[in-house]
Amino acid sequence: MRSWIKCHLCGLAPSFGREPPWNRQVQQMSEVGPRVAIVTGASRGIGAAVAQRLRHDGWQVVGADLDAAEGADLNLVVGDVAREQTWDRLIEAARPMGSLSAVVNNAGVQGNGRHLHETEFTDFTQILGTNVNSAFLGTRAALRHGAEGTSVVNVASNAGLRGVPRYGAYVTAKHAVIGLTRTAALEGARRGVRVNAVAPGPTETRIMDDVVRTFDPTSPAAAHKKLTRANPMGRFATPDEIAAAIVWLLSDESGYVTGTVLSVDGGLTAA
Ligand SMILES: NC(=O)c1ccc[n+]([C@@H]2O[C@H](COP(=O)([O-])OP(=O)(O)OC[C@H]3O[C@@H](n4cnc5c(N)ncnc54)[C@H](O)[C@@H]3O)[C@@H](O)[C@H]2O)c1
C-alpha cells in the first residue's frame, strides 16, 4: 500500500509516510547529468576548502558569498545567502549544470565578542539572521529542488552544543541550526534528502583570527598560543580537516547517516 494514502479514521496522511507527489511545492531538478553542489561562504575558509574538494571529486559547484573568491576559479553567485532572492539566483545558476545533489550551508558570522548584557539588539538579530536564515533557506531549497539522494550539511559549531561567554548570539544561532538540522532530517528522510550538521572546533580561518584578536587585542600571538593549548589536541583544525568531514557527509559512504551532529573539534566537546 502506498504510504501517502489517507488514514480512514482521521482523514490525514501519516506524517511519517512519503510525501504525496502533489504536496511537492516545486519540482525536483532533473536527476540526470552531473551532480551539482551549492556551497555558501565559498570564497574563503572552510567553504573554499569544501568547494575545492568537491571539484576534485568531479562535482559541479556553485558557490555563494558576499565577497568575490580570493584567487579561486569558482562559479560564484555574489549575494547575501540570508536573503530569498539570492537562493532564487543560486537555483537558476545550478539548474543548467545538472542535478542538484548537495547543499552546504556554511556561510556564517560570529559577532564581536560582547557579553549578552552589552549586546545591542540589532547585532543579536543580525547574527541570528545571517546564520539561521541562510541555513533555513538552503535547507528548504534542497528539500524543494534536490534530486533523490540529496545531502545537506549545515555548518554549526561546537558553540551549538554548549554555552560560550561573550558569544551569546552566535551560540543561540548555532543551537538553532542544529534544531533545524534535526527537524529537516526527519522531514527529509522519506523524501530522499539527508540533513546533517558538522560542529567544528577552532579552525584556522578569518573568523578565528577575529576571535583570537578579541581574546587579547594587544598580543594575538600569545592569545593564539593560549587558545590552542586549551584544545585537547593542542592545535586548531585546518579548513581542509573540516571540509573532509563535510564531503564525507555529502557522499554515498554516509548514505544511512541523517540528523546527526558530527563534532570535528580535536576533542573539545568531549571534555
Ligand atoms: N573557524 C572556526 O573556528 C569555526 C568554528 C566553528 C564553526 N565555524 C563555522 O564555519 C563556517 C565557515 O566559517 P569560516 O571559519 O570558514 O570563516 P570565514 O570568515 O573564513 O568564511 C566565511 C565566509 O562566509 C561568507 N559570508 C558571511 N556571511 C555571508 C552571507 N550573509 N552571505 C553570503 N556569504 C556570507 C564570508 O564572506 C566568508 O567568505 C561558519 O558558519 C562558522 O560559524 C567556524
The ligand as a Gaussian input file, in Angstrom:
#p B3LYP/6-31G(d) Opt

LIG

0 1
 N       36.739000      28.962000      12.024000
 C       36.259000      28.436000      13.137000
 O       36.958000      28.338000      14.155000
 C       34.849000      27.906000      13.175000
 C       34.457000      27.124000      14.275000
 C       33.152000      26.650000      14.318000
 C       32.273000      26.918000      13.288000
 N       32.683000      27.682000      12.230000
 C       31.703000      27.951000      11.189000
 O       32.241000      27.624000       9.935000
 C       31.588000      28.382000       8.914000
 C       32.619000      28.942000       7.949000
 O       33.406000      29.896000       8.617000
 P       34.979000      30.096000       8.333000
 O       35.664000      29.727000       9.573000
 O       35.373000      29.472000       7.049000
 O       35.002000      31.711000       8.258000
 P       35.403000      32.718000       7.111000
 O       35.104000      34.068000       7.664000
 O       36.782000      32.446000       6.622000
 O       34.386000      32.368000       5.922000
 C       33.026000      32.690000       5.989000
 C       32.564000      33.066000       4.594000
 O       31.154000      33.279000       4.642000
 C       30.850000      34.463000       3.893000
 N       29.604000      35.026000       4.388000
 C       29.328000      35.522000       5.626000
 N       28.067000      35.955000       5.691000
 C       27.523000      35.757000       4.468000
 C       26.234000      35.998000       3.904000
 N       25.252000      36.560000       4.623000
 N       26.026000      35.665000       2.606000
 C       26.998000      35.107000       1.854000
 N       28.245000      34.842000       2.353000
 C       28.486000      35.160000       3.632000
 C       32.056000      35.383000       4.143000
 O       32.153000      36.403000       3.157000
 C       33.203000      34.361000       4.081000
 O       33.707000      34.187000       2.768000
 C       30.759000      29.444000       9.648000
 O       29.405000      29.051000       9.665000
 C       31.328000      29.424000      11.052000
 O       30.400000      29.827000      12.019000
 C       33.946000      28.172000      12.149000

